[in-house]
Amino acid sequence: MEPALIPLWYGPRIAVRTGTMTTSHRRRRLAGHSAILAALVWILVAPGMARAEVAFGIYGGAAITADCDVTLVQNGGTRLTFQGVSWADESLSSPIYYGARLAYWFGGSSHWGVIADFTHAKMLAELDRKVAVSGTRAGAPVSGTETLGDTFDQLELSHGFNLLTLNGTYRWLPGRAEGGNILGRIRPYASLGGGVAIPHFEVKTAGATADANQVAGPVLQAGAGADIGLSGRFSFFAEYRLSYADVTGDLSDGGTISLQPWTNHFMLGVSTRLWD
Protein backbone atom coordinates (compact mmCIF):
# COMPACT_ATOMS: atom_id res chain seq x y z
CA MET A 1 0.00 0.00 0.00
CA GLU A 2 1.27 3.45 -0.83
CA PRO A 3 2.42 5.55 2.12
CA ALA A 4 -0.24 7.99 3.20
CA LEU A 5 0.19 11.67 2.99
CA ILE A 6 0.42 13.39 6.29
CA PRO A 7 -0.20 17.08 6.68
CA LEU A 8 0.90 18.97 9.62
CA TRP A 9 0.37 22.19 11.43
CA TYR A 10 1.46 23.91 13.97
CA GLY A 11 1.89 29.29 14.33
CA PRO A 12 2.26 42.53 16.02
CA ARG A 13 2.13 44.38 18.83
CA ILE A 14 3.32 44.19 22.42
CA ALA A 15 1.41 45.48 25.41
CA VAL A 16 2.02 45.24 29.10
CA ARG A 17 -0.61 45.20 31.81
CA THR A 18 -0.50 45.12 35.55
CA GLY A 19 -1.18 41.97 37.55
CA THR A 20 0.91 39.10 38.86
CA MET A 21 0.79 35.39 38.28
CA THR A 22 2.55 32.71 40.28
CA THR A 23 4.56 29.95 38.68
CA SER A 24 2.12 27.36 39.97
CA HIS A 25 -0.77 29.30 38.44
CA ARG A 26 0.98 29.35 35.07
CA ARG A 27 1.60 25.61 35.30
CA ARG A 28 -2.03 24.93 36.13
CA ARG A 29 -3.11 27.07 33.18
CA LEU A 30 -0.70 25.24 30.87
CA ALA A 31 -1.89 21.86 32.12
CA GLY A 32 -5.51 22.88 31.62
CA HIS A 33 -5.01 24.01 28.02
CA SER A 34 -3.02 20.85 27.22
CA ALA A 35 -5.72 18.65 28.71
CA ILE A 36 -8.42 20.39 26.67
CA LEU A 37 -6.45 19.93 23.43
CA ALA A 38 -5.77 16.26 24.24
CA ALA A 39 -9.45 15.69 24.99
CA LEU A 40 -10.49 17.25 21.67
CA VAL A 41 -8.08 15.03 19.78
CA TRP A 42 -9.36 11.91 21.57
CA ILE A 43 -13.03 12.79 20.99
CA LEU A 44 -12.33 13.16 17.28
CA VAL A 45 -10.20 10.10 16.75
CA ALA A 46 -11.42 7.45 19.18
CA PRO A 47 -14.74 6.48 17.50
CA GLY A 48 -13.18 5.61 14.16
CA MET A 49 -9.73 4.47 15.23
CA ALA A 50 -10.18 0.99 13.77
CA ARG A 51 -10.69 2.30 10.24
CA ALA A 52 -8.63 5.48 10.49
CA GLU A 53 -5.20 6.30 9.15
CA VAL A 54 -2.86 7.68 11.80
CA ALA A 55 0.65 9.00 11.26
CA PHE A 56 3.40 10.68 13.25
CA GLY A 57 5.85 13.21 11.82
CA ILE A 58 8.78 15.38 12.86
CA TYR A 59 10.21 18.39 11.05
CA GLY A 60 12.73 21.21 11.04
CA GLY A 61 12.86 24.51 9.20
CA ALA A 62 12.89 28.24 9.76
CA ALA A 63 10.57 30.98 10.97
CA ILE A 64 10.50 34.61 9.87
CA THR A 65 8.50 36.99 12.08
CA ALA A 66 7.28 40.31 10.69
CA ASP A 67 8.04 43.60 12.48
CA CYS A 68 5.48 44.32 15.18
CA ASP A 69 4.70 46.84 17.89
CA VAL A 70 5.76 46.24 21.48
CA THR A 71 4.12 47.93 24.46
CA LEU A 72 5.68 47.80 27.90
CA VAL A 73 3.73 48.61 31.08
CA GLN A 74 5.45 48.78 34.45
CA ASN A 75 4.69 50.14 37.89
CA GLY A 76 5.40 53.82 38.48
CA GLY A 77 3.56 55.22 35.46
CA THR A 78 5.46 53.55 32.60
CA ARG A 79 3.53 52.57 29.51
CA LEU A 80 5.56 52.63 26.32
CA THR A 81 4.72 51.44 22.82
CA PHE A 82 7.69 50.63 20.57
CA GLN A 83 6.62 50.58 16.94
CA GLY A 84 7.90 48.18 14.30
CA VAL A 85 10.27 46.09 16.44
CA SER A 86 12.37 43.77 14.26
CA TRP A 87 12.95 40.13 15.20
CA ALA A 88 15.68 37.60 14.44
CA ASP A 89 14.81 33.92 14.78
CA GLU A 90 18.21 32.16 14.48
CA SER A 91 16.39 28.96 13.53
CA LEU A 92 19.59 26.99 12.95
CA SER A 93 21.19 28.01 16.26
CA SER A 94 20.56 26.02 19.41
CA PRO A 95 17.80 25.52 20.33
CA ILE A 96 16.94 24.92 16.67
CA TYR A 97 13.53 25.26 15.02
CA TYR A 98 11.65 21.95 15.24
CA GLY A 99 8.21 20.44 15.55
CA ALA A 100 6.16 17.27 15.78
CA ARG A 101 2.65 16.32 14.67
CA LEU A 102 0.11 13.55 14.95
CA ALA A 103 -2.19 13.27 11.92
CA TYR A 104 -5.53 11.47 11.90
CA TRP A 105 -7.42 10.78 8.66
CA PHE A 106 -11.03 9.61 8.67
CA GLY A 107 -10.13 6.53 6.62
CA GLY A 108 -7.22 5.57 4.37
CA SER A 109 -8.85 7.11 1.30
CA SER A 110 -10.43 10.08 3.08
CA HIS A 111 -9.65 13.64 2.01
CA TRP A 112 -10.34 15.02 5.49
CA GLY A 113 -8.39 14.80 8.71
CA VAL A 114 -7.15 16.61 11.80
CA ILE A 115 -3.60 17.22 12.95
CA ALA A 116 -2.36 17.94 16.48
CA ASP A 117 0.87 19.92 16.14
CA PHE A 118 3.64 21.31 18.34
CA THR A 119 6.05 23.91 16.93
CA HIS A 120 9.15 25.35 18.61
CA ALA A 121 10.26 28.63 17.00
CA LYS A 122 12.20 31.64 18.34
CA MET A 123 11.94 35.44 18.38
CA LEU A 124 14.85 37.69 19.38
CA ALA A 125 14.39 41.47 19.33
CA GLU A 126 17.10 43.44 17.55
CA LEU A 127 18.00 45.78 20.42
CA ASP A 128 20.45 47.94 18.45
CA ARG A 129 17.75 49.30 16.12
CA LYS A 130 16.09 52.69 16.54
CA VAL A 131 12.30 52.64 16.72
CA ALA A 132 9.52 55.14 17.24
CA VAL A 133 8.26 55.15 20.83
CA SER A 134 5.30 56.83 22.50
CA GLY A 135 3.56 56.78 25.87
CA THR A 136 4.82 57.61 29.35
CA ARG A 137 7.97 56.73 31.29
CA ALA A 138 7.70 57.18 35.07
CA GLY A 139 4.69 59.39 34.41
CA ALA A 140 6.47 61.71 31.94
CA PRO A 141 5.26 61.88 28.32
CA VAL A 142 7.50 60.23 25.72
CA SER A 143 7.36 60.74 21.96
CA GLY A 144 10.19 60.32 19.50
CA THR A 145 12.78 57.80 18.35
CA GLU A 146 15.17 55.80 20.50
CA THR A 147 17.20 52.62 20.47
CA LEU A 148 15.27 49.63 21.78
CA GLY A 149 18.27 48.66 23.91
CA ASP A 150 17.90 51.87 25.92
CA THR A 151 14.87 50.28 27.61
CA PHE A 152 15.46 46.55 27.24
CA ASP A 153 18.59 44.67 28.22
CA GLN A 154 16.89 41.56 26.83
CA LEU A 155 13.67 40.93 24.86
CA GLU A 156 13.49 37.37 23.56
CA LEU A 157 11.41 34.26 23.20
CA SER A 158 14.59 32.31 22.52
CA HIS A 159 13.86 29.13 24.47
CA GLY A 160 10.64 28.75 22.63
CA PHE A 161 7.96 30.68 20.83
CA ASN A 162 6.00 27.45 21.18
CA LEU A 163 2.70 26.82 19.41
CA LEU A 164 0.32 23.97 20.31
CA THR A 165 -2.49 23.67 17.78
CA LEU A 166 -5.24 21.48 16.36
CA ASN A 167 -5.85 21.85 12.61
CA GLY A 168 -8.50 20.69 10.18
CA THR A 169 -6.81 19.43 7.00
CA TYR A 170 -7.88 18.59 3.46
CA ARG A 171 -5.65 16.51 1.17
CA TRP A 172 -5.83 15.77 -2.54
CA LEU A 173 -5.42 12.10 -3.51
CA PRO A 174 -4.07 11.57 -7.04
CA GLY A 175 -3.99 8.14 -8.61
CA ARG A 176 -1.64 5.48 -7.27
CA ALA A 177 1.95 5.54 -8.46
CA GLU A 178 2.54 3.36 -11.49
CA GLY A 179 5.86 2.47 -13.02
CA GLY A 180 7.71 4.54 -10.42
CA ASN A 181 5.91 7.72 -11.48
CA ILE A 182 6.75 10.25 -8.75
CA LEU A 183 3.67 12.34 -9.56
CA GLY A 184 1.47 9.53 -8.29
CA ARG A 185 3.15 9.77 -4.90
CA ILE A 186 2.58 13.51 -4.35
CA ARG A 187 -0.39 14.52 -2.20
CA PRO A 188 -0.94 18.27 -1.73
CA TYR A 189 -2.79 19.46 1.35
CA ALA A 190 -4.10 22.59 3.06
CA SER A 191 -4.83 23.23 6.74
CA LEU A 192 -6.56 25.73 8.99
CA GLY A 193 -6.63 25.69 12.77
CA GLY A 194 -5.74 27.23 16.08
CA GLY A 195 -4.58 26.62 19.61
CA VAL A 196 -2.43 28.29 22.27
CA ALA A 197 0.99 29.93 22.41
CA ILE A 198 3.35 28.78 25.16
CA PRO A 199 6.33 31.15 24.86
CA HIS A 200 9.35 31.23 27.12
CA PHE A 201 9.74 34.94 27.82
CA GLU A 202 13.21 36.31 28.53
CA VAL A 203 12.82 39.99 29.33
CA LYS A 204 15.06 42.38 31.27
CA THR A 205 14.35 46.06 31.88
CA ALA A 206 15.51 48.53 34.51
CA GLY A 207 12.77 47.40 36.89
CA ALA A 208 11.43 44.03 35.80
CA THR A 209 12.34 40.62 34.41
CA ALA A 210 10.69 37.50 33.00
CA ASP A 211 12.27 34.09 32.50
CA ALA A 212 9.63 31.37 32.31
CA ASN A 213 7.23 29.50 30.05
CA GLN A 214 3.75 31.00 30.08
CA VAL A 215 0.45 30.13 28.43
CA ALA A 216 0.20 33.45 26.71
CA GLY A 217 -2.74 33.56 24.33
CA PRO A 218 -4.58 32.15 21.32
CA VAL A 219 -3.04 31.18 17.98
CA LEU A 220 -4.54 31.02 14.49
CA GLN A 221 -2.73 29.52 11.53
CA ALA A 222 -3.16 28.45 7.92
CA GLY A 223 -0.89 26.74 5.47
CA ALA A 224 -0.31 24.44 2.55
CA GLY A 225 2.15 21.73 1.64
CA ALA A 226 2.74 18.45 -0.11
CA ASP A 227 3.53 14.95 1.09
CA ILE A 228 5.65 12.64 -1.08
CA GLY A 229 5.52 8.87 -0.53
CA LEU A 230 8.92 7.24 -0.12
CA SER A 231 8.91 3.52 0.61
CA GLY A 232 7.04 1.30 3.00
CA ARG A 233 5.18 3.42 5.55
CA PHE A 234 7.35 6.54 5.26
CA SER A 235 6.86 9.84 3.47
CA PHE A 236 8.58 13.22 3.13
CA PHE A 237 6.73 16.54 3.39
CA ALA A 238 7.35 20.22 2.72
CA GLU A 239 5.06 22.92 4.06
CA TYR A 240 4.53 26.67 4.35
CA ARG A 241 2.50 28.03 7.25
CA LEU A 242 1.41 31.48 8.40
CA SER A 243 0.63 31.89 12.10
CA TYR A 244 -0.84 34.72 14.17
CA ALA A 245 -0.56 34.80 17.97
CA ASP A 246 -1.97 37.17 20.58
CA VAL A 247 0.70 36.87 23.26
CA THR A 248 0.81 38.44 26.72
CA GLY A 249 3.45 37.70 29.35
CA ASP A 250 3.76 38.62 33.03
CA LEU A 251 6.71 40.55 34.43
CA SER A 252 8.25 40.27 37.87
CA ASP A 253 7.13 43.76 38.96
CA GLY A 254 3.45 43.04 38.26
CA GLY A 255 3.50 44.47 34.75
CA THR A 256 2.99 42.56 31.51
CA ILE A 257 4.26 42.42 27.97
CA SER A 258 2.09 41.42 25.00
CA LEU A 259 2.66 40.96 21.30
CA GLN A 260 0.72 39.95 18.23
CA PRO A 261 3.31 38.50 15.85
CA TRP A 262 2.68 37.24 12.33
CA THR A 263 5.18 34.48 11.54
CA ASN A 264 6.07 32.69 8.30
CA HIS A 265 7.09 29.05 8.83
CA PHE A 266 9.03 27.01 6.25
CA MET A 267 9.20 23.31 7.13
CA LEU A 268 10.68 20.04 5.90
CA GLY A 269 9.98 16.75 7.61
CA VAL A 270 9.38 13.01 7.54
CA SER A 271 6.42 10.99 8.75
CA THR A 272 5.41 7.40 9.19
CA ARG A 273 2.02 5.72 9.31
CA LEU A 274 1.34 4.18 12.70
CA TRP A 275 -1.67 2.26 11.40
CA ASP A 276 -4.30 2.39 8.68
Rosetta blueprint (number, residue, H / E / L):
1 M L
2 E L
3 P L
4 A L
5 L L
6 I L
7 P L
8 L L
9 W L
10 Y L
11 G L
12 P L
13 R L
14 I L
15 A L
16 V L
17 R L
18 T L
19 G L
20 T L
21 M L
22 T L
23 T H
24 S H
25 H H
26 R H
27 R H
28 R H
29 R H
30 L H
31 A H
32 G H
33 H H
34 S H
35 A H
36 I H
37 L H
38 A H
39 A H
40 L H
41 V H
42 W H
43 I H
44 L H
45 V H
46 A H
47 P H
48 G H
49 M L
50 A L
51 R L
52 A L
53 E E
54 V E
55 A E
56 F E
57 G E
58 I E
59 Y E
60 G E
61 G E
62 A E
63 A E
64 I E
65 T E
66 A L
67 D L
68 C E
69 D E
70 V E
71 T E
72 L E
73 V E
74 Q E
75 N L
76 G L
77 G L
78 T E
79 R E
80 L E
81 T E
82 F E
83 Q E
84 G E
85 V E
86 S L
87 W E
88 A E
89 D L
90 E L
91 S L
92 L L
93 S L
94 S L
95 P L
96 I L
97 Y L
98 Y E
99 G E
100 A E
101 R E
102 L E
103 A E
104 Y E
105 W E
106 F L
107 G L
108 G L
109 S L
110 S L
111 H L
112 W E
113 G E
114 V E
115 I E
116 A E
117 D E
118 F E
119 T E
120 H E
121 A E
122 K E
123 M E
124 L E
125 A E
126 E L
127 L L
128 D L
129 R L
130 K E
131 V E
132 A E
133 V E
134 S E
135 G E
136 T E
137 R E
138 A L
139 G L
140 A E
141 P E
142 V E
143 S E
144 G E
145 T E
146 E E
147 T E
148 L H
149 G H
150 D H
151 T L
152 F E
153 D E
154 Q E
155 L E
156 E E
157 L E
158 S E
159 H E
160 G E
161 F E
162 N E
163 L E
164 L E
165 T E
166 L E
167 N E
168 G E
169 T E
170 Y E
171 R E
172 W L
173 L L
174 P L
175 G L
176 R L
177 A L
178 E L
179 G L
180 G L
181 N L
182 I H
183 L H
184 G H
185 R H
186 I E
187 R E
188 P E
189 Y E
190 A E
191 S E
192 L E
193 G E
194 G E
195 G E
196 V E
197 A E
198 I E
199 P E
200 H E
201 F E
202 E E
203 V E
204 K E
205 T E
206 A L
207 G L
208 A L
209 T E
210 A E
211 D E
212 A E
213 N E
214 Q L
215 V L
216 A L
217 G E
218 P E
219 V E
220 L E
221 Q E
222 A E
223 G E
224 A E
225 G E
226 A E
227 D E
228 I E
229 G E
230 L L
231 S L
232 G L
233 R L
234 F E
235 S E
236 F E
237 F E
238 A E
239 E E
240 Y E
241 R E
242 L E
243 S E
244 Y E
245 A E
246 D L
247 V E
248 T E
249 G E
250 D E
251 L L
252 S L
253 D L
254 G L
255 G L
256 T E
257 I E
258 S E
259 L E
260 Q L
261 P L
262 W E
263 T E
264 N E
265 H E
266 F E
267 M E
268 L E
269 G E
270 V E
271 S E
272 T E
273 R E
274 L E
275 W E
276 D L
